[in-house]
């Protein structure tokens, strides 16, 4: 509703003008069908066609203006904002990741590990940047295996970024470390955990009406656009506090910076632009990183 109000205020109603001029042209042409052509009707038809053509041109210009406005809005939204110094918040994070963990994270993956990551993908998942869904690689693995493995291994050995399954491999490796990084009470993001906080929240709500010294207070906190506004610098600061190496976070930053977004308007893609913050919902990293952030900031 708010978008409709904004559009009416910002842009003229070109569709109404197109419909009005089209109706006027059809009325003149209907008169010509009945009475036949004459100088007066001929001039009216020419004028009506001119008005209709101008209305179509205006409609096209307004649509182009809307597309540019929407594109610029989302492009600026994904630019990095200024962030405050978070050293005081992060000072309580213990260093848990040791050198052996960092070496294991950055070791060149074997063909078996790459295959395990690919076959862990949902076969019916949305196609990735290469345009192929998971089922393609499952069915054609014997054919694409050599080139896929070479591309992934080059990233770990030489830092050559490639659109592929590197995020999935990193996510699988980080998931092994998560039990040491997150608290037992955290139930929201870790894969495989039962969400018991729902029962706890229900019990606390029932206790709100019980008499207690000082009364009771319940707060529900939510972060607007939490996925899209996640600051990468803050995320990497958290990871460094936990003990993740600079090399590992540099590789993650390479993957993040390689992302490109496009806006889908009226069924067509409009432009491509880079992002400087946020994680796409559904990305392999998301549960692991949000678990780290929750423990580092909220849980403490």
C-alpha positions in Angstrom: 0.0 0.0 0.0 2.8 2.4 0.9 4.5 1.7 -2.4 1.4 2.5 -4.3 0.9 5.8 -2.5 4.6 6.7 -3.1 4.3 5.8 -6.9 1.2 7.9 -7.4 2.8 10.9 -5.7 6.2 10.6 -7.4 5.2 9.6 -11.0 2.3 10.7 -13.2 -0.4 8.2 -14.0 0.9 7.4 -17.5 -1.4 4.3 -17.8 -4.5 6.4 -17.4 -3.3 8.8 -20.1 -2.6 6.0 -22.5 -6.1 4.5 -21.9 -7.7 7.9 -22.3 -5.9 8.7 -25.6 -6.5 5.2 -26.9 -10.2 5.5 -26.2 -10.4 8.8 -28.0 -8.6 7.4 -31.0 -11.0 4.4 -31.1 -14.0 6.7 -30.9 -12.8 8.7 -34.0 -12.1 5.5 -35.9 -15.6 4.2 -35.0 -17.1 7.3 -36.5 -15.1 6.8 -39.7 -16.4 3.3 -39.9 -20.0 4.5 -39.7 -19.9 7.9 -41.6 -16.9 7.4 -43.9 -13.8 9.5 -44.0 -13.9 13.3 -44.5 -11.5 16.1 -43.8 -12.8 16.8 -40.4 -12.6 13.2 -39.2 -9.3 12.8 -40.9 -7.9 15.7 -38.9 -9.4 14.3 -35.7 -7.8 10.9 -36.3 -4.4 12.4 -37.0 -4.6 14.5 -33.8 -5.8 11.4 -31.8 -3.0 9.3 -33.1 -0.5 12.0 -32.2 -1.9 12.2 -28.6 -1.8 8.4 -28.3 1.8 8.2 -29.5 2.9 10.9 -27.1 1.1 9.1 -24.2 3.0 5.9 -25.1 6.3 7.8 -25.2 5.5 9.3 -21.8 4.7 5.9 -20.4 8.0 4.5 -21.6 9.9 7.4 -20.1 8.2 7.0 -16.7 8.9 3.3 -16.7 12.6 3.9 -17.4 12.6 6.5 -14.6 11.0 4.0 -12.2 13.5 1.3 -13.1 16.5 3.6 -12.6 15.1 4.8 -9.3 14.5 1.2 -8.0 17.9 0.1 -9.3 19.7 3.0 -7.5 17.8 2.4 -4.3 18.9 -1.3 -4.0 22.4 -0.5 -5.1 22.8 2.1 -2.4 21.1 -0.1 0.1 23.8 -2.8 -0.3 26.6 -0.2 0.2 28.4 -0.4 3.5 27.3 1.9 6.2 29.5 3.6 8.8 29.8 1.4 11.9 30.7 2.2 15.5 33.7 0.8 17.2 32.8 -2.6 18.7 35.9 -3.5 20.7 34.1 -3.1 24.1 31.4 -5.6 22.9 33.9 -8.1 21.6 36.3 -8.0 24.5 34.5 -10.8 26.3 34.9 -13.3 23.4 37.3 -16.1 24.2 39.9 -17.3 21.7 38.8 -20.9 21.0 40.1 -21.6 17.5 43.7 -22.9 17.6 46.4 -23.1 14.9 45.5 -26.7 13.9 41.9 -25.6 13.4 43.0 -22.8 11.0 45.2 -25.2 9.1 42.4 -27.6 8.7 40.1 -24.9 7.4 42.5 -23.9 4.7 43.8 -27.2 3.6 43.3 -28.0 -0.1 40.1 -30.2 -0.2 40.3 -33.7 -1.7 38.1 -34.9 -4.5 36.1 -36.9 -2.0 35.4 -33.8 0.2 34.4 -31.8 -2.8 32.0 -34.6 -3.9 30.6 -34.8 -0.4 29.9 -31.1 -0.4 28.2 -31.2 -3.9 26.1 -34.3 -3.1 24.9 -32.6 0.1 23.2 -29.9 -2.0 19.5 -30.1 -2.5 18.9 -31.6 -5.9 15.9 -29.3 -6.5 17.6 -26.2 -5.2 17.6 -22.9 -7.1 20.3 -22.9 -9.8 23.5 -21.2 -8.8 25.6 -18.6 -10.7 26.5 -21.2 -13.3 22.8 -21.8 -14.0 22.7 -25.4 -13.0 20.8 -26.9 -10.0 22.2 -29.5 -7.6 20.7 -32.4 -9.5 22.8 -31.6 -12.6 26.0 -32.2 -10.7 24.6 -35.3 -9.0 23.7 -36.8 -12.4 26.8 -35.6 -14.3 29.5 -35.9 -11.6 31.5 -38.4 -13.5 31.8 -35.9 -16.4 32.3 -32.6 -14.6 34.3 -33.9 -11.6 37.9 -33.1 -13.0 37.2 -29.5 -13.8 35.0 -28.8 -10.7 37.7 -30.2 -8.4 40.5 -28.3 -10.2 38.6 -25.0 -9.9 37.8 -25.5 -6.2 41.4 -26.6 -5.4 42.9 -23.6 -7.2 41.0 -21.3 -4.8 42.6 -23.0 -1.7 46.1 -23.2 -3.2 46.3 -20.0 -5.2 43.4 -17.8 -4.1 41.8 -17.8 -7.5 38.1 -17.2 -6.9 35.6 -19.2 -8.8 31.8 -19.4 -8.8 31.3 -22.8 -7.4 31.0 -24.9 -4.2 33.7 -23.2 -2.0 31.1 -21.6 0.3 29.6 -25.1 0.9 33.0 -26.6 1.7 33.7 -23.7 4.1 30.3 -24.1 5.7 30.9 -27.9 6.3 34.3 -27.2 7.8 33.0 -24.5 10.1 30.1 -26.7 11.2 32.6 -29.1 12.8 33.8 -26.3 15.0 30.4 -24.9 15.9 29.8 -27.1 19.0 32.9 -25.4 20.6 31.9 -21.9 19.5 28.2 -21.6 20.5 26.5 -22.0 23.8 24.3 -25.0 24.8 21.3 -22.6 25.3 21.4 -21.4 21.7 18.7 -23.2 19.7 17.8 -21.0 16.8 20.4 -21.4 14.0 22.5 -24.5 14.5 21.4 -27.3 12.2 19.9 -30.3 13.8 19.1 -28.7 17.1 15.5 -28.9 18.5 14.0 -25.5 19.0 13.2 -25.7 22.8 13.1 -22.0 23.3 9.5 -22.0 22.1 8.4 -24.0 25.1 10.6 -21.8 27.4 9.0 -18.6 26.0 5.5 -20.1 26.5 6.3 -20.9 30.2 7.8 -17.4 30.7 4.7 -15.8 29.2 2.5 -17.8 31.6 4.6 -16.5 34.6 4.2 -12.9 33.6 1.0 -12.6 35.6 2.5 -14.2 38.7 3.3 -11.8 41.6 7.0 -11.0 41.9 9.0 -8.3 43.5 9.4 -5.4 41.1 6.9 -6.8 38.6 7.7 -8.5 35.2 8.8 -7.3 31.8 9.0 -9.1 28.5 10.9 -7.9 25.5 10.8 -9.2 21.9 13.8 -8.0 20.0 14.1 -8.1 16.2 16.6 -6.6 13.8 15.3 -4.9 10.7 16.8 -6.4 7.5 19.1 -8.5 9.7 20.4 -10.6 6.8 20.9 -7.7 4.3 22.5 -5.3 6.8 25.1 -7.6 8.4 28.4 -5.7 8.5 31.3 -7.7 7.2 33.9 -5.9 9.2 32.1 -6.6 12.4 31.6 -10.3 11.4 35.4 -10.6 10.7 36.2 -8.9 14.0 34.1 -11.5 15.8 35.8 -14.3 13.9 39.3 -12.9 14.7 38.3 -12.7 18.4 37.4 -16.4 18.3 40.8 -17.2 16.8 40.1 -17.5 13.1 43.1 -16.6 11.0 43.5 -13.5 8.8 44.0 -15.8 5.8 40.7 -17.5 6.4 38.7 -14.2 6.7 40.5 -12.8 3.7 39.3 -15.8 1.6 35.8 -15.3 2.9 36.0 -11.6 1.9 37.0 -12.7 -1.6 33.9 -14.8 -1.8 31.6 -12.0 -0.5 33.1 -9.4 -2.8 32.6 -11.7 -5.8 28.8 -11.6 -5.3 26.7 -9.7 -7.8 23.1 -8.8 -7.5 20.5 -7.9 -10.2 17.0 -6.5 -9.8 14.1 -8.4 -11.4 11.5 -5.9 -12.7 8.6 -7.0 -14.8 10.2 -10.3 -15.4 13.5 -8.9 -16.7 16.9 -8.5 -15.0 18.1 -4.9 -14.7 21.9 -4.3 -14.2 24.4 -6.0 -12.0 26.1 -4.5 -9.0 28.4 -5.6 -6.2 27.5 -5.8 -2.5 29.5 -4.5 0.5 27.4 -5.9 3.4 24.8 -8.6 4.2 24.4 -12.3 3.6 21.9 -13.7 1.2 19.2 -15.7 2.9 19.7 -19.4 2.1 23.5 -19.1 1.8 25.5 -21.9 3.3 27.3 -19.6 5.6 24.3 -18.0 7.2 23.5 -20.4 10.1 27.1 -20.6 11.2 27.8 -16.9 11.1 24.6 -15.9 12.8 25.3 -18.4 15.5 28.7 -16.8 16.1 27.2 -13.3 16.2 24.5 -14.4 18.6 26.9 -15.9 21.0 29.4 -12.9 20.8 26.8 -10.1 21.3 23.3 -11.2 22.4 24.1 -14.2 24.6 26.7 -12.3 26.4 
